[in-house]
Amino acid sequence: MTSMSLARTLFVAGMLPCWAVAQDAAVIDCDAGTGSLGALFRVNLATGARTLVSDFGNPSQGPTGVHPWSLAVTSRGLAVIDPRAGSPCAVLGCGAVFLVDPATGIRTLLSDFGNAAQGPTSIGNLALYGIAADANGDLLVTDRTSGGSGRGLLFRVSLANGTRTVVSNFADPAQGPLGGEPSGVAVESSGSILVADANTGSFPSGAVFRINQTTGQRTIVSDFANAAQGPLGGLPVDVHPTGGVLWVADQFMRSDPRAPGNGQLFRVDAGTGARTLVSDFSTAAQGPLGFNLNDVKTDSTGPLLVMDFDAGTNSAGALFTVDPVTGARSYLSDFGNGAQGPLGVEPSGFVLLAPPPPPTNTLTVVLQGDGVGLVYSNPPGINCGNDCTENYPPSLVVQMTAVTGPNTRFTGWGGHPDCGDGIVQMNLAQTCVATFVQHGGKIILAPDLSQRYESPDVVQLGTLADPGPYRINTHFDNYGPVAAGPSLTRVYLSADRKVSADDILIAEKVMPALPAGPSGTYQVLADRVLKGLEGTYYVILVFDALNQVAESDEKNNVFINRYDFPCHAGISLFSSICPPK
């Protein structure tokens, strides 16, 4: 039983409803924490309450930061960009990516953008900006000023070792329209990359690019200076896809390019690039004013969440909720309001975290004694000797079945008192002990072919008006402690309970090899046979009919059941299982 991986306890923004599923957000603040070196907060999405997770000025939690700016969810925790950390570039650091444990706040350095041994470097000077996980789980990082003519780069960073490659050079016309200030980055469900560029397009008013994840080829989805696509933008800094819609946070409103406003939130058609203004953060009619929008997350059914690093009390930043239809806004967490937790200074980015996995309790099975046996469970999970532990939700009733090997008898259950009858209710962790003892003779490890249920499924096809032929199915299992090779199964139709020369062979099938344990396969033995059959007959199922497999128990290979034909009663629209008599 493998434990739930960290990847399953984290939430990649946009894949799940943000308030219905996610219970918390992780927020990075570039100037909070000890020495104003940054801090990572957890924010409750119901109340807006904040707790400190990682203080980037506290060396006891790992390498210290300088100006952590944005973050992404990965299978190794939270990846945080700090554009001033890492090896020095002139005065400031070249930038770095840290990995942060969202539970403990412990940090490790993943990629130093000034270390050429890890790949192409950044020129620093606050160049690194956006980060997202790509379709393969590695990281995509935007650099706003590196590359030719300072037009920016899109890096891919290996999550395994921090090595870097350039995906797209925004100064290279061979890869598509030029960029100017690539900022926020996201990944569509198709794997295509989206980048919000704050300074490109037909007038330096920004655009949203779509980038091929393999070749780095760029196309413009929406040019924020092109009025034919909708209201104009000024500085699109972040983009978030959900379904066929792109949500874009724009820091300044440039209906008149010379007059920046307080930010705006756009809905953009992912196919045509057509824009609709959803919320104008310059007008109080839609709620509290914004000042510097920097991040947006949502899904197709919930409210939008927007980070503004200068809004709120004392301009300490705020996380807004925004109605995706009306654009009405309200504060979810005001980082200048001490009643909601530790104060912020300049919260710049956030991701959504999934709620913790539902509670479970562990069932452990221990095999003891000098005999040979297996234990499996219903519901599945325990198949001991191979897998002897499983986590189950509280209150679930689990039934265990002990299967004896050759020359062995099962003497009973021990361990926790609830294990006594082999049925446990998982209100707490329990250990059950199954005892198998020899009852004479030498223990021989061998397969044991049989079927899971007392009778095969005999199914009549057709309808009440037109009964059809029959189909015969069974669950074929190996109850022995070692694997079984292929074998031949035969099905006979008999007037009595004996296999004799008078019986009619109606089907035979080569059964596959099976590993040890009752983890077999559902087999169709005969299809569309016996049409028009009437009367009482015995269906005789013989496993390993040619004795190809040396088994520990050769006496449980024959199953005989009586059926009355035709079995019209209870025929559904297409078929009916015939009950054995």
N, C-alpha and C positions, 0 to 999 in steps of 0.2 A: 504494500500500500504506500504510494508515494504521497508526500505532503503537498498541500496546495502551494503552488509556486507563487512568488511575489508578484509575477505578472498578472495573476488572476485576482490578487487583492487590490490592484491598482486600477484606475479608470482612465482610459485614453479618451480625452475630451471629444465629445461629439458622437461617441458610440452608444451612449446610454442616456436616458432622460436625466437632466442635471439635478432636478429637485426630487424626482420620484425614485431615483436609484442612488445617485451619489449623495452622501450625507455630509461630506466635508470638501473644502477646497484647500489646496496648498498654495500659499501666496508668498512670493519673494519680494522683499523690500530692500532696495539697494543701499539705503542710508540708515537703517535701523541697526540695533544690536550694539555690542561693545565696540567703542571706538568708531561708531558709524560705519562699520565694515560689512553691514548687511545682516539680514535675518530671514529665516523661513518660518512663516506662521501657518497654523492650521485654523481654518475658519469654518464654523458650523453653518451649514447652508440654511438651517431653519431659524437660527437666532442671530447669526452674524458674530457670535462670540469667538474670540481669538485666543489661541495658546501659542507659546513659542516652542518651535520644534528644534531649530538649529540656529545658534548664534555664530555668525561667520567671523566674529572677533574673538571667539573662545577657542583657544588652541586645543583644549581637552577634547573637543569634538572633531578634530582633524585639521587639515591645512586651512589656514585662515583665508578669508576672501578680502576683496577691496571694494567691489561695486557689483554684486551679483544682480543680474538684470532679468533674465527670463528662464523658464524651466519647461521640462517635458517629462512625461511618464515613460519609463522603460521597464524591461524585465529585471533590471538590476536596481531598481529604485527610481529616485528622481534625479534627472540630469539637469544641472544648473549651469548656465553661462555666466561667467564673470569677465567682462571685457577689459578689466584693468589688472586681473591676476596673471599668474604665469611668469615666464622669463621676461626680463625687461626689453621694451622697445622704446628707445629714447628715454623719456621720463617715466611713462606708465608701462605697466605690463602689457604683453602682447595679447593677453586673453587666455582663458582656460575654461574647461568643462569639468565640473565636479559631479560626483555621484553622491547622493545623500539618502541615507536610510530614513524613510518617512516616519518610522516608529521611534527611533532613537536619536535622529539628527546627526549621526556620525557621518563625516565626510571623507571621501577619498578623491585624489586627483586622477582624472581619466585621461585628459588630453591637454598638453601645454602648447598653445599656439605659437610660442616662441622657440619651441624645440624642433629643429629641422629633422631630427631622427624619427619623428612621428609623422612627417610628411610636410606638404607646403605650409608655410607660416603666414601669419597675419601681420599687417603693418602696425597693429595696435591702435592707439589713440581712440579708444572706445568704439572700435570697428565692429566687434561681434554684437549681434542684436537678437535674432530669432533662433529658435530651436524647436525641432519636432522629431518624432520617431518615424522612420520610413517604413515601407511595406515589409522590409526584411528585419526590422527591429533595430537597425543601426540609426545613427543620429544625422539629421540635416541641420546645418548651422549657416546662417547668413552673416556675411561680412560686408559692411556698408561701404568701405573705402579701399579695400585691397583690390588687386587686379589692375589691368591696364587702365590708365587715365583715372584711377580711383573710382571706378564705376561699380565695384563690388564683386564678390564671389559667393557661390554656394558650395559649401564643403559637405562631404560625407565623412562622418567620424565612426570608426569601428567601435561598437559597444564592448567588444572583447578586450581590445588593447589600446584604444585611443588613437590609432593611426588614421591619417587624414588623406583624402583625395579631393580634387576639385571636380564637382559635377557640372557646374556651369559658370563660365566667366562672362559677366555682364558687359564687359568691354569688347567681347569677341563677336563681330557681326555674323560670323559663320554659324553661330549658335542661335541667331535670331535677333529681334529688336534689342537695342542696347538698353541697359538699366542705368540707374543713377544713384539709388540709395536703397538696395534691397533690405527689407526689414522683417516683418512677420512671415513665418513659413508654416505651412500645413500640408497634409497629405490627403488626397481624395481616396474614396473607397477603391477606385480603379488603380491606385498606386501613383497616379500623376501628382506632381508637386505643385503647390500654389505658393507664390511669393507676392506679398504686398510691397511695392516699391514706392517710396515716398517722393521720388524726384525723377520721374521719367514720363513718357507719353508725348502727345503732340504739343503740349506746353508743359513746362516743368511743374506738373500738378499731380503726378503719380499715376500708377497703373497697377493692375493685378495681372501677373504672368502665370501661365501654365507651362510647366517644364517637364520634359520627358525624363523619367527617373534613370534611364540608362544612358541616353545620348547627351542630355543636358540641353537639348533644343528647346527654345523658348517661343511662345506665342503670347500675344496680349489678349486677355479675356475681356478686360474692361479698362478703357482709357478715361481717367477721371477728368481730363480736360476736354473730352468730346461730348458736347451737349446732346448730340444725337443719341447717346446711350443713356441719357438721364441727367439728373442734377449734378452739377460739377462738384469735384472734391478738391482737397488741398494737399493733405499729407496722409494718404492711406498707409497705416503702419501695421495693421494686422488683418488677417483673413482667416475665416473659419468655415469649412464646408459642412453642410448637412443636407443630404439628399441632393436635389438639384438647385440648392440655394447656397450662395456664398454670403456670409455676414462680414462686413468690412468696417473696421474702426478707423475713422479719419480724424487726425488731431486738430486740424483747423478747417473751418468752412471758408471756401473762397468763391462764393457767388460773385463777389468782386475779388480777384486774386490779390488785390492790395490790402484787403481787410480781413485778416484772420479772425475767426470766431472762437467758440469754445468747444468745437468738436462736433462730429455728427456720426451717426450709425446708419449704414446703407444695407439694403437687401439687394443682392446682385444675382441675376439669372446666370447660372453656371454655364449655360450654353451660348447665350447671345451676348452676355455682358451688360444687359440693360439694368439700370440702377433705379432704385426707389429709396428715397429718404425716409427712414423709419423714425428716427429720433434726433431732433436738433438740440444739442446740449447747450445752445445759446439762449433758449427760450424757457422761462420758468413755467410756462403753461403746461409743459410735459413733465415737470418735476424738478428736483434740485439741479443746479447748473453743473456742467462739467468744465474742465480747463485743459486737461491733457490726456485724452483717451489713449490707451496703449495696448489693450488686450480684450478679446471678446471670445466667449464660448457659449454654446447652446446645443440644443438638439431640435428635432422637428416638432416636438410636442410641448416643450417647456418654455420658460422665460429665457431671455438672453441675460447673460451676466457680462458686465463690462467693467474693466478696471480703469480708473483714472488716477494718476499718481499725484495730482494737485487739487483734487476736489475734497469735500468734507471739511470738518472742523479744523481750523488752523492750517488749512491746505495740506493736511497730512495724508491725503489720499482716501479713496473710497471705492468699495466694490458695489456697483449698482445692479439692480434687477431692472430689466426693461421689457415691457410688453411687446411681443414681436408684431402685433397688429396695430396697436394704437401709438406705440412709442412712449407710453407713460413710464416714468422712471421713479425709483425710490432707492434709498440707501439700504443695502443689506448689511454691510459692515463699514462703519465710519472709523477710519484709522486714527482720527483725532479724538475719539470718544473713549475715554478710559473705562467707562462702564462696560464696554464690550471686550475688554482685555488689554494686553500690552499695547502701547501706542506704536503707530508706525510713523514713518517720515516720508517715504516715497515708494509706495508699493507699485511695482511695475509689471508684474506678470503673475499668472496663476494657472493651475490645472485643477481638474476635478478628481477627487479620490472616491473610490467605491466604498460602500460600507464594508465592515469586516465580514468575513464569511460566517454563515449561520453556525451556531454552536453545535458541536458534535461530541460524542463520547466514543471511546475506543473499546472495541471488543477484541480480546486476545484469546486465541485458542492454543493450548499446550497439549501436545501428544506425549503420553507417558506409557510405560510398560514395555515388556519384551516382545509384544506382538507387532503386527503391521496393520496400519489403518489410515484412513483419511477422514477429514471432516469438511463438509461444505455447507453453505448457508443459503437460506431463502429469507429475504432478498439476497442476491448474490453479493460477493465481496470476500467471504472466507472460502478458501480452497486449500486447506492445510493438509499435508505438507508443503505446498509451495508458498502460499500466502496465508499467513496465520493471524494477521491483524487487519482490522478495517474500522474506519470511523463511520458512525451512524448518527442520524439526528435523534435528539431526545424523544422518548416515548415510543419510538419505533419498536415493533416486536420482531425479533429475529429468531428463526427456527434453524437449529443446527441438526445435521444428519451425519451420523457416524457410519462409515463403510469399512467393513473388516477385510483384511487381506487373507492370504492362505494360512490355514492352520491357526487362525486367530479368532478370538471372541472379544466382543466389546463388553466391558464390565460396568460401565456407567460413567456419569458426569460428576466432576468435583469442582473445586474452586469456589467461586462466589455462590452463596446459597440459592440465588435465582437461577443458577445453571442446572439445578438438579434434574429437570425434565427435558433439558436440551432446548428450552424456549426461554429467551431472555427479553426483558424490556429495557431499552437502552437509556434509562434515566440517569445512569452514571457509568463510568468506565468499569468494565468487568473483565475478569480473566476466568475462562472455563477450561477445565482439564478433562480431556478424554483419555480413558485408560483402555489399552488393548493388550491382551495377554495371550501367550501361546497356549494351545490346548493339546499339545502332543504333536510329534512329527517335526520334520525339519522345515524351517521357514523357506519358502521358495518365492522369490520376487518375480511375478509374472503378471501380464495383463489379465483383465477380466471383462469380456465384452457382454453387454446386456443393454436393455432399454430402460429409460427413465421412469416410464409409467407402466401400469399393469396391462394395458392393452394398447394396440396401435390405433391410430385414427383411421376409420373407414368412413369416407365421405361420399355421399351420393350427389352427383352433379345434376344440373338441370333445374326444372321448376315443378310445381305441383301439377301443372297441366301437361308437362312433358318431362317426366323423370329420365335422367340420363344415366350414363355409366358411373362407375365407382373409381375413387382414388384411394390409395392406401399409403399412409405416412407413418413415420415413427421417429422417436428421439433415440439416436444411436450413441452410446457412451462407453467409455472404458473406465471401469471402477477399480482397476488394478493400480499398483504403485509404479509401474513402468509402462512405457509406450507400447502400443500394439500396431502391427503392420496391417496392410490391406487384407480384407477377407470378403467372402461371398455370402450374401444373405438371400434366402429364398422364402417365398410366400406360397403356401398351398391352400387350396379349397378342399375341405374334407366333409364327408357325411357323418363322421364320428370324431372322436378326440385323439385318434391315433394317426401318426404319419405312416402311410402305407403306399403300396404301388398303385392303388386305386385313386389316390388323391390327384387333384389337378394342379400342376405347377402353373401358377398365374403370374409370377414375377420373380426375377432374380436380379440382383444388383451388386456390383463390386463396391464395398464400403471403403472409405478412405482410411489411411493410417490415423491413429488418434494418440495424442499425448496422454500421460498419466493423469488420472483424476476425471471426475464426471463433468467434463467441459465439452461434451460432444456436439453433434450436429443434427439438424433436422433434415430427414431424408424423405423424398418421394419415392416409394418403392414400386408402385404400379399406378399408371395413369390411364384413365378411360378403359377400364376392363369390366367384365361381368355385366354388360348391359342386358337388361331383360331377365336378370336372375330373380327367381322367386323361391320362397321356402326358407327353412332353417338350415344353416350351414356353419361349419367351424372354419375360421381363418387361422391357419397355423403359421407362425412367424419363426423362422430358424436362423439364428445368427451363426456365422462361421460354419456354414453348412458343409464345407469340405475339410474342416479341421485344419485350416491353414495357420491358425494362431494357437500356440501352446498357452492355455489359460490356467489360472489358479483354480478356477471353478468352472468345470465343463457342464455343470448341471443347470445353469441359469440362462441357457441359450435358446430355449424353446418356449414360445408363448402361444397359448391356445385360447381363443375366445369365440363364443357363439353369437351369431347375428341372425336376425330375421330380415329377409329380403323380399320385396323392396322396402326401404326405410323411409316411407313418405312422410311420416309424422314429423312436423317441425321443420319441413323443408323451407328454407328462406328463399329469397329472390333467386339465388344462384346455386345454393348447395345446402346440405344438411349432414351433420356428423351422426353416423348411425350408432346408437347406444348398444354396447355389448349386453348380452343376456346372462 
